[in-house]
Amino acid sequence: MELFSILWQFLLLWICLYIIVFVLQIISTRKKKEPVRRRPNSLLPTFSIVDDNSKEPQQRDQWEIKLFQVKYTTQRLNNLFGKLTRLSPSFWNMWFTCGVIAASILIFVGMVVILFAAVKILASAKQIIMPSQPINSSNLRKRGIEGVDEDDQVFLPMIPGVTLPMSHIGYYLLALTVCGLFHEAGHAIASYSQGVPIQSSGMFIAYLYPGAFVNIPDQQLQSLNPFKQLRIICAGVWHNLVLYAFSFISLAGGLKLLLLILGWQSLEGYGGVSVVHIRENSPLAPHFPQSTIIYQLDDFPLVNNIEDWNAHLFQEDGRNKVNQGFCTAVPTEDYGSSCCNINDAYPFGQSDNASISCFHPFPNTGKKSDRVCLPTLPVIASTNPQRCYKASDCSSSSGLEMSCVTPYTPSVTGQVVRIYARFPSWIKTENEGNEKVFVFEGELVDIWESVKVSLLTPRFWFLPSSLPHILELTLRYSTSSWAATEI
C-alpha cells in the first residue's frame, strides 16, 4: 500500500509538472509583436504595433518534453550574465583566479578523501566477509544493524526511505537545485568575463533529479589560453565552495542570529522544544498546534532542549524509566482485569474500555494479582499530581485508602508517555498558564518520528514556526551536496 502511495504521488507530481510546463511553453514561445514604422502616407513619424507574418519569431526558448523528463533551454539570461561581468571586469578576473587556485588544492584533497573512503569500504567488506566475532541474533535491533557502523563510512548514499527520510526529499531536491543553478551560473559569468558569450542556459528534470546547464561555444573556448580556460572550467567548483562556506557559517550560528533579529526566540536556558510540524495521521496532531512548547517528558524536564528530547525518546531498550509512583485512591469500582492481559499482540491490554490502563504497585512487587485496571487520565494526567515512593507517602483528605502505582507497560509498543506542554500566548485555553498534560500510548520512537521540533520559537503569531526548521534542513542538505560536488 505504501509503494502504491509513493507511485501515485510520483505520477501526480509529473501530471502537475506537465500542466505547468504546457502553460509556460505557450507563454514563452508566443509570437511577439514588434514596432514597425508606418507607411509613408502616415502624417506623423510614429511607430505602431502591427503583425508581420512574413517574419519568424526569434527562438529564445526551447522545450524538450519526454516521459518523466523536461528540459528548458533559453537565451533570456545571456544579457544578464553579460551585464554582471561588465560591472567590474577586474573583480571577476581576480575572483575566478581564486577559483583556479582553490580547485587546484581541492584536486589533491579529493584524491586523499576518495582513497580514505576506499580503505574504509574495503575494511567494512572484509569485516562482513570474514567477521572476527560470530553474529549473535540477540544483538540485532529494529531500525539498525550493528554489524556495520554507518558513522564509520566517509560517503553515505542518499536512498529515499533508507538513509534519506521520505519527508526530507523536498529539502534535498531543493538543495540540489540551488547547487546546480549556482554552479552553472559560475561557468556562465566566467565565460563572459573571459570574452566568450554563452549560447544558452537552462534547467532540466529527469524523473526526480533536478539540474542546470550552460552551453559554451567549444571553438571559442579552445581558442583561449590555458589559464583563461581554467578560469571557466573551475568556476562551478569555486562557486560551490563559496556556497559551502556560506552554509557552514549559517549553521554555525549565522542563521540563528538572523532569525533572533527577525523575531524568533531561542529556548536555550529556558528548556523545552518548540513544535514545528506533526504528521497528519499521528494521534498527537489535534492536540499540539505549531509553536507549542514541550518542556517535559514524564519526569524528565527538557533542560538541554533537543538533546534531552532525543535522549528520552531513544531509550536503549525502548522503555520508560520510572522513578516515582502516583498516588491514587483504591478503586471502589471493578474495571476487571482484561486491560492487564498485555503481550506484543495486545500492547494496551484486551479491554474494550479505552479510558483505562493497567497499573502495578510502586515499587513493583512482580505479582500478577497486584495489577489493577484504573482510569488513565485521572491518575497520571494532572499537572501537579501527588507523587510517591511507597503507599505510606500518599495521604487523602477524605479518608480514602490510597495506593502508590505506576503504569504497567511490558511491551515496547505500548509505552505510556506523559507530555507536558505550554501553548503559545496567542492561543487561549482554560488552564492557567496555558499548560496541559497529554498522555501518549505507543512506541517512544513514534513520538520522535511524528513530531518535528526546533530550538527556536516565534514571538509573534504571524511568524511561521516551521521556517527555522526548513532553512536548517535545506542548508544541511545543501552542505552535503556542495561538499560532494567539490570532491
VEXDREN-2710 file (C-alpha; in Angstrom, 1 decimal):
% VEXDREN-2710
k/r/px/py/pz
1/MET/0.0/0.0/0.0
2/GLU/2.9/2.4/0.8
3/LEU/4.5/1.6/-2.5
4/PHE/1.3/2.4/-4.3
5/SER/1.0/5.7/-2.5
6/ILE/4.6/6.6/-3.5
7/LEU/3.9/5.7/-7.2
8/TRP/0.7/7.7/-7.1
9/GLN/2.4/10.8/-5.7
10/PHE/5.1/10.4/-8.3
11/LEU/2.6/10.3/-11.1
12/LEU/0.6/13.2/-9.6
13/LEU/3.8/15.3/-9.4
14/TRP/4.5/14.7/-13.1
15/ILE/0.9/15.5/-14.1
16/CYS/1.2/18.8/-12.4
17/LEU/4.7/19.4/-13.9
18/TYR/3.4/18.7/-17.4
19/ILE/0.5/21.1/-16.9
20/ILE/2.8/23.9/-15.6
21/VAL/5.3/23.2/-18.5
22/PHE/2.5/23.3/-21.1
23/VAL/1.3/26.7/-19.8
24/LEU/4.9/28.1/-19.7
25/GLN/5.5/26.8/-23.1
26/ILE/2.6/28.7/-24.5
27/ILE/3.6/31.9/-22.8
28/SER/7.4/31.7/-23.6
29/THR/7.1/30.7/-27.3
30/ARG/4.2/33.1/-28.2
31/LYS/4.9/35.4/-31.1
32/LYS/5.9/38.9/-30.1
33/LYS/4.6/41.9/-31.9
34/GLU/7.4/44.2/-33.0
35/PRO/7.2/48.0/-33.5
36/VAL/7.2/48.8/-37.3
37/ARG/7.4/52.3/-38.8
38/ARG/4.2/53.4/-40.5
39/ARG/4.0/53.7/-44.3
40/PRO/5.0/57.0/-45.9
41/ASN/1.3/58.2/-46.1
42/SER/1.3/58.5/-42.3
43/LEU/1.1/62.0/-41.1
44/LEU/3.2/61.5/-38.0
45/PRO/6.6/59.8/-37.7
46/THR/5.4/57.3/-35.1
47/PHE/5.6/53.6/-34.5
48/SER/2.6/51.3/-34.4
49/ILE/2.3/47.6/-33.3
50/VAL/1.4/45.5/-36.3
51/ASP/1.7/41.8/-37.0
52/ASP/4.4/41.0/-39.5
53/ASN/3.6/37.4/-40.6
54/SER/6.4/37.4/-43.0
55/LYS/9.0/37.1/-40.2
56/GLU/9.5/34.1/-38.0
57/PRO/9.6/34.8/-34.2
58/GLN/13.1/34.6/-32.7
59/GLN/13.5/31.3/-30.9
60/ARG/14.7/32.3/-27.4
61/ASP/13.1/29.4/-25.5
62/GLN/13.0/25.8/-26.3
63/TRP/11.2/23.0/-24.5
64/GLU/12.1/19.3/-24.8
65/ILE/9.5/17.1/-23.2
66/LYS/9.8/13.3/-22.8
67/LEU/8.4/10.7/-20.5
68/PHE/9.3/11.9/-16.9
69/GLN/11.9/14.3/-18.4
70/VAL/11.6/18.0/-19.1
71/LYS/14.4/20.2/-20.5
72/TYR/14.2/24.0/-20.8
73/THR/16.7/26.0/-22.9
74/THR/16.7/29.8/-23.0
75/GLN/18.8/32.8/-24.2
76/ARG/16.9/35.2/-21.9
77/LEU/19.7/35.2/-19.3
78/ASN/22.6/35.9/-21.7
79/ASN/22.2/39.7/-21.3
80/LEU/22.1/39.4/-17.5
81/PHE/25.3/37.4/-17.4
82/GLY/26.9/39.9/-19.8
83/LYS/25.9/42.9/-17.7
84/LEU/27.2/41.3/-14.5
85/THR/30.7/40.9/-16.0
86/ARG/30.7/44.4/-17.4
87/LEU/30.1/45.9/-14.0
88/SER/33.6/45.1/-12.8
89/PRO/35.8/43.1/-15.2
90/SER/38.9/43.3/-12.9
91/PHE/37.0/41.9/-9.9
92/TRP/35.7/38.9/-11.9
93/ASN/39.2/38.1/-13.2
94/MET/40.6/38.2/-9.7
95/TRP/37.5/36.2/-8.4
96/PHE/37.9/33.4/-10.9
97/THR/41.7/33.3/-10.4
98/CYS/41.0/32.5/-6.8
99/GLY/38.7/29.7/-8.1
100/VAL/41.6/28.2/-10.1
101/ILE/43.8/28.1/-7.0
102/ALA/41.0/26.7/-4.8
103/ALA/40.2/24.0/-7.4
104/SER/43.8/23.0/-7.7
105/ILE/44.0/22.4/-4.0
106/LEU/40.7/20.5/-4.0
107/ILE/42.1/18.1/-6.6
108/PHE/44.6/16.8/-4.0
109/VAL/42.1/16.9/-1.1
110/GLY/39.6/15.0/-3.2
111/MET/42.1/12.3/-4.0
112/VAL/43.0/11.8/-0.4
113/VAL/39.4/11.6/0.7
114/ILE/38.5/9.1/-2.0
115/LEU/41.5/6.9/-1.1
116/PHE/40.5/7.1/2.6
117/ALA/36.9/6.2/1.7
118/ALA/38.1/3.3/-0.4
119/VAL/40.1/1.9/2.5
120/LYS/37.1/2.2/4.8
121/ILE/34.9/0.4/2.3
122/LEU/37.4/-2.4/1.9
123/ALA/37.7/-2.7/5.7
124/SER/34.0/-2.9/6.1
125/ALA/33.7/-5.5/3.3
126/LYS/36.4/-7.6/5.0
127/GLN/34.6/-7.4/8.3
128/ILE/31.4/-8.7/6.6
129/ILE/33.1/-11.5/4.7
130/MET/35.4/-12.6/7.5
131/PRO/33.8/-11.4/10.8
132/SER/36.1/-11.5/13.8
133/GLN/33.2/-12.4/16.0
134/PRO/30.2/-14.7/15.3
135/ILE/27.0/-12.9/14.7
136/ASN/24.6/-13.1/17.6
137/SER/20.9/-12.8/16.8
138/SER/20.2/-11.1/20.1
139/ASN/22.4/-8.2/19.0
140/LEU/20.2/-7.4/16.1
141/ARG/17.9/-4.4/16.6
142/LYS/15.0/-2.8/14.9
143/ARG/15.9/0.1/12.6
144/GLY/19.5/-0.7/12.7
145/ILE/22.3/-3.3/12.1
146/GLU/25.2/-3.1/14.4
147/GLY/27.5/-5.3/12.3
148/VAL/28.4/-2.3/10.1
149/ASP/28.8/1.1/11.7
150/GLU/27.3/3.8/9.3
151/ASP/29.2/6.5/11.0
152/ASP/32.4/4.7/10.0
153/GLN/31.8/5.4/6.3
154/VAL/33.0/8.5/4.6
155/PHE/30.3/8.6/2.0
156/LEU/26.7/7.8/2.8
157/PRO/24.4/7.3/-0.3
158/MET/21.1/9.2/-0.2
159/ILE/18.5/6.5/-0.6
160/PRO/14.9/7.7/-0.1
161/GLY/13.3/5.8/2.8
162/VAL/16.6/4.3/3.9
163/THR/19.2/6.9/4.6
164/LEU/17.0/9.8/3.5
165/PRO/13.6/10.2/5.2
166/MET/10.8/10.4/2.7
167/SER/9.6/13.7/4.4
168/HIS/13.1/15.2/3.6
169/ILE/13.0/14.6/-0.2
170/GLY/11.7/18.1/-0.9
171/TYR/14.6/19.7/1.0
172/TYR/17.2/17.5/-0.7
173/LEU/15.8/18.3/-4.2
174/LEU/15.7/22.0/-3.4
175/ALA/19.4/21.8/-2.2
176/LEU/20.4/20.0/-5.4
177/THR/18.5/22.7/-7.5
178/VAL/20.3/25.6/-5.8
179/CYS/23.6/23.8/-6.0
180/GLY/23.2/23.2/-9.8
181/LEU/22.0/26.8/-10.5
182/PHE/24.8/28.4/-8.6
183/HIS/27.4/26.0/-10.1
184/GLU/26.3/26.7/-13.7
185/ALA/25.9/30.5/-13.1
186/GLY/29.6/30.4/-12.2
187/HIS/30.5/28.9/-15.5
188/ALA/28.3/31.4/-17.4
189/ILE/29.8/34.5/-15.7
190/ALA/33.3/33.2/-16.0
191/SER/32.8/32.6/-19.7
192/TYR/31.6/36.2/-20.3
193/SER/34.4/37.6/-18.2
194/GLN/36.9/35.8/-20.5
195/GLY/35.3/37.2/-23.6
196/VAL/33.3/34.1/-24.6
197/PRO/29.5/34.7/-24.7
198/ILE/27.4/31.6/-23.9
199/GLN/25.0/30.3/-26.5
200/SER/22.2/29.4/-24.0
201/SER/21.4/28.1/-20.5
202/GLY/18.7/26.1/-18.9
203/MET/17.3/23.6/-16.5
204/PHE/16.1/20.0/-16.6
205/ILE/14.3/17.5/-14.5
206/ALA/14.9/13.8/-15.1
207/TYR/12.5/11.7/-13.1
208/LEU/13.1/13.4/-9.8
209/TYR/16.6/14.7/-10.3
210/PRO/16.9/18.5/-11.0
211/GLY/19.8/20.1/-12.7
212/ALA/21.1/23.1/-14.8
213/PHE/23.4/23.6/-17.7
214/VAL/25.2/26.2/-19.8
215/ASN/26.2/25.9/-23.5
216/ILE/29.6/27.4/-24.1
217/PRO/30.9/27.5/-27.7
218/ASP/33.7/24.9/-27.9
219/GLN/35.8/26.7/-30.6
220/GLN/35.9/30.0/-28.8
221/LEU/36.7/28.2/-25.5
222/GLN/39.6/26.3/-27.1
223/SER/41.0/29.4/-28.7
224/LEU/41.6/30.9/-25.2
225/ASN/45.0/30.5/-23.4
226/PRO/45.0/27.6/-20.9
227/PHE/44.7/29.8/-17.8
228/LYS/41.6/31.5/-19.1
229/GLN/40.1/28.1/-19.9
230/LEU/40.9/27.1/-16.3
231/ARG/39.0/30.1/-15.0
232/ILE/35.9/29.0/-16.9
233/ILE/36.2/25.3/-16.1
234/CYS/36.9/25.8/-12.3
235/ALA/34.2/28.5/-11.8
236/GLY/31.5/26.0/-10.9
237/VAL/33.6/24.2/-8.3
238/TRP/34.7/27.6/-6.9
239/HIS/31.1/28.8/-6.6
240/ASN/30.1/25.6/-4.8
241/LEU/33.0/26.1/-2.4
242/VAL/31.8/29.6/-1.6
243/LEU/28.2/28.3/-1.0
244/TYR/29.6/25.6/1.2
245/ALA/31.4/28.2/3.3
246/PHE/28.2/30.3/3.5
247/SER/26.1/27.3/4.7
248/PHE/28.8/26.3/7.2
249/ILE/28.8/29.8/8.7
250/SER/25.0/29.9/8.7
251/LEU/24.7/26.6/10.5
252/ALA/27.4/27.6/13.0
253/GLY/25.3/30.5/14.2
254/GLY/24.7/33.0/11.5
255/LEU/21.2/31.6/10.7
256/LYS/20.2/31.6/14.3
257/LEU/21.4/35.1/14.9
258/LEU/19.4/36.3/11.8
259/LEU/16.2/34.6/13.0
260/LEU/16.6/36.0/16.5
261/ILE/16.8/39.5/15.0
262/LEU/13.7/38.9/12.8
263/GLY/11.5/37.9/15.8
264/TRP/12.2/34.3/16.9
265/GLN/13.2/33.3/20.4
266/SER/15.8/30.7/21.5
267/LEU/14.7/28.2/24.2
268/GLU/18.3/27.7/25.3
269/GLY/18.5/28.5/29.0
270/TYR/14.7/28.1/29.3
271/GLY/14.4/24.4/28.4
272/GLY/11.9/22.7/26.2
273/VAL/11.4/22.3/22.4
274/SER/9.0/24.1/20.0
275/VAL/6.6/22.0/17.9
276/VAL/7.2/22.7/14.2
277/HIS/5.2/20.0/12.5
278/ILE/3.2/16.9/13.4
279/ARG/2.4/14.1/10.9
280/GLU/-1.2/14.3/10.0
281/ASN/-2.0/10.7/10.9
282/SER/-0.5/11.0/14.4
283/PRO/-2.9/10.9/17.3
284/LEU/-0.9/13.9/18.7
285/ALA/-1.8/16.1/15.7
286/PRO/-5.1/17.5/17.0
287/HIS/-3.6/18.4/20.4
288/PHE/-0.4/20.3/19.6
289/PRO/-0.7/23.4/17.5
290/GLN/2.5/24.8/16.0
291/SER/4.8/26.8/18.4
292/THR/3.6/24.7/21.4
293/ILE/6.5/24.3/23.9
294/ILE/7.0/20.8/25.1
295/TYR/9.0/21.3/28.3
296/GLN/8.9/17.9/30.0
297/LEU/8.5/14.2/29.1
298/ASP/7.4/12.0/32.0
299/ASP/9.6/13.0/35.0
300/PHE/12.4/14.4/32.8
301/PRO/12.5/18.2/32.2
302/LEU/14.0/19.0/28.8
303/VAL/16.7/21.2/30.3
304/ASN/19.1/20.7/27.4
305/ASN/16.3/21.1/24.8
306/ILE/16.6/18.8/21.7
307/GLU/19.5/16.8/23.3
308/ASP/17.2/15.7/26.1
309/TRP/14.3/15.2/23.7
310/ASN/16.3/12.8/21.7
311/ALA/17.8/11.1/24.7
312/HIS/14.4/10.3/26.3
313/LEU/12.8/9.1/23.1
314/PHE/15.7/6.9/22.1
315/GLN/15.9/4.7/25.2
316/GLU/18.2/1.8/24.5
317/ASP/15.5/-0.8/25.3
318/GLY/12.6/1.3/24.2
319/ARG/11.0/1.5/27.7
320/ASN/10.4/4.3/30.1
321/LYS/12.4/4.5/33.3
322/VAL/10.0/5.2/36.2
323/ASN/11.5/6.9/39.3
324/GLN/8.3/7.6/41.3
325/GLY/4.8/6.4/41.5
326/PHE/1.4/8.1/41.5
327/CYS/-0.9/8.4/44.5
328/THR/-4.5/7.2/43.8
329/ALA/-7.4/6.1/45.8
330/VAL/-8.0/2.3/45.9
331/PRO/-10.8/1.9/43.3
332/THR/-14.3/1.1/44.5
333/GLU/-15.5/0.3/41.0
334/ASP/-14.3/-3.0/39.5
335/TYR/-12.9/-2.4/36.0
336/GLY/-12.0/-6.1/35.5
337/SER/-8.5/-7.4/34.7
338/SER/-8.6/-7.7/30.9
339/CYS/-6.6/-4.5/30.5
340/CYS/-3.7/-6.2/32.1
341/ASN/-3.6/-9.1/29.6
342/ILE/-0.7/-7.5/27.8
343/ASN/1.5/-9.0/25.2
344/ASP/3.1/-7.9/21.9
345/ALA/-0.1/-8.7/20.0
346/TYR/-2.1/-6.6/22.6
347/PRO/0.3/-3.9/23.9
348/PHE/-2.5/-2.0/25.5
349/GLY/-4.4/-4.9/27.0
350/GLN/-7.6/-6.6/25.9
351/SER/-10.2/-4.4/27.5
352/ASP/-12.9/-2.7/25.4
353/ASN/-12.7/0.4/27.6
354/ALA/-10.1/2.7/26.1
355/SER/-10.1/5.0/29.1
356/ILE/-8.5/2.6/31.5
357/SER/-4.9/1.2/31.7
358/CYS/-3.1/-1.4/33.7
359/PHE/-1.2/-0.2/36.8
360/HIS/1.0/-2.1/39.3
361/PRO/2.3/-1.1/42.7
362/PHE/5.4/1.1/43.1
363/PRO/7.9/-0.4/43.9
364/ASN/6.9/-3.3/41.7
365/THR/6.1/-6.5/43.6
366/GLY/6.1/-8.6/40.5
367/LYS/2.8/-10.3/41.5
368/LYS/0.2/-10.5/38.8
369/SER/-2.5/-10.3/41.4
370/ASP/-1.3/-6.8/42.4
371/ARG/-2.1/-5.4/39.0
372/VAL/-5.2/-3.3/38.6
373/CYS/-7.1/-1.5/35.9
374/LEU/-7.7/2.2/36.6
375/PRO/-8.8/5.3/34.7
376/THR/-5.7/6.6/32.9
377/LEU/-6.2/10.3/32.8
378/PRO/-7.3/10.9/36.4
379/VAL/-4.3/9.0/37.8
380/ILE/-1.4/10.4/35.7
381/ALA/-2.6/13.3/33.6
382/SER/-2.7/16.0/36.3
383/THR/-0.3/19.0/36.0
384/ASN/0.8/18.6/39.6
385/PRO/-0.1/15.0/40.7
386/GLN/0.7/13.7/44.1
387/ARG/3.8/11.5/43.8
388/CYS/5.1/8.8/46.0
389/TYR/7.8/6.2/46.6
390/LYS/5.5/3.9/48.6
391/ALA/1.9/3.7/49.6
392/SER/2.5/5.4/53.0
393/ASP/3.7/8.6/51.2
394/CYS/0.1/9.1/50.0
395/SER/-2.5/11.0/52.0
396/SER/-6.2/11.7/51.4
397/SER/-8.3/14.4/53.0
398/SER/-11.4/12.3/52.5
399/GLY/-10.0/9.3/54.4
400/LEU/-9.9/7.0/51.4
401/GLU/-7.4/4.2/51.3
402/MET/-4.5/5.2/49.0
403/SER/-2.0/3.3/46.9
404/CYS/1.2/4.1/45.0
405/VAL/1.1/2.9/41.4
406/THR/2.7/3.3/38.0
407/PRO/1.6/2.2/34.5
408/TYR/2.3/-1.4/33.7
409/THR/3.9/-1.4/30.2
410/PRO/5.9/-4.5/29.5
411/SER/5.5/-4.2/25.7
412/VAL/7.8/-1.8/23.8
413/THR/5.0/-0.8/21.5
414/GLY/2.7/0.0/24.5
415/GLN/4.6/2.6/26.5
416/VAL/2.8/5.4/28.3
417/VAL/4.4/8.8/28.0
418/ARG/3.3/12.0/29.7
419/ILE/3.9/15.1/27.6
420/TYR/3.9/18.4/29.4
421/ALA/3.1/21.3/27.0
422/ARG/2.7/25.0/27.2
423/PHE/0.7/26.7/24.4
424/PRO/1.8/30.0/22.8
425/SER/0.3/33.2/24.3
426/TRP/-2.0/33.8/21.3
427/ILE/-3.8/30.5/21.9
428/LYS/-6.1/30.8/24.9
429/THR/-7.0/27.8/27.0
430/GLU/-9.0/27.2/30.1
431/ASN/-5.9/26.1/32.1
432/GLU/-3.9/28.7/34.0
433/GLY/-0.6/29.4/32.3
434/ASN/-1.7/27.8/29.1
435/GLU/-0.2/24.5/30.3
436/LYS/-1.6/21.0/29.8
437/VAL/-0.5/17.3/30.2
438/PHE/-1.1/14.8/27.4
439/VAL/-0.8/11.1/27.6
440/PHE/0.6/9.2/24.6
441/GLU/0.3/5.4/24.4
442/GLY/2.6/3.7/21.9
443/GLU/6.2/3.3/20.9
444/LEU/8.7/6.0/22.1
445/VAL/10.3/6.4/18.7
446/ASP/6.9/7.1/17.2
447/ILE/6.8/10.4/19.0
448/TRP/10.2/11.4/17.6
449/GLU/9.2/10.3/14.1
450/SER/5.8/12.1/14.0
451/VAL/6.7/15.3/16.0
452/LYS/9.3/17.7/14.5
453/VAL/10.7/20.1/17.0
454/SER/13.0/23.1/16.9
455/LEU/15.2/25.1/19.4
456/LEU/13.6/28.4/18.1
457/THR/10.0/29.5/18.6
458/PRO/8.3/32.6/17.2
459/ARG/7.5/35.6/19.4
460/PHE/4.5/36.6/17.3
461/TRP/1.6/34.7/15.8
462/PHE/2.3/35.7/12.2
463/LEU/5.8/34.3/12.1
464/PRO/5.9/30.7/10.6
465/SER/7.2/28.3/13.3
466/SER/8.5/25.9/10.6
467/LEU/10.8/28.4/8.9
468/PRO/13.9/27.8/11.1
469/HIS/13.4/24.0/10.6
470/ILE/13.0/24.3/6.8
471/LEU/16.0/26.6/6.5
472/GLU/18.2/24.4/8.7
473/LEU/17.4/21.2/6.8
474/THR/17.9/22.9/3.4
475/LEU/21.3/24.2/4.5
476/ARG/22.3/20.9/5.9
477/TYR/21.4/19.0/2.7
478/SER/23.0/21.8/0.7
479/THR/26.2/21.5/2.6
480/SER/26.3/17.7/1.9
481/SER/25.5/18.3/-1.8
482/TRP/28.1/21.0/-2.3
483/ALA/30.8/19.1/-0.4
484/ALA/30.1/16.0/-2.6
485/THR/30.3/18.2/-5.7
486/GLU/33.7/19.6/-4.6
487/ILE/35.1/16.1/-4.3
END
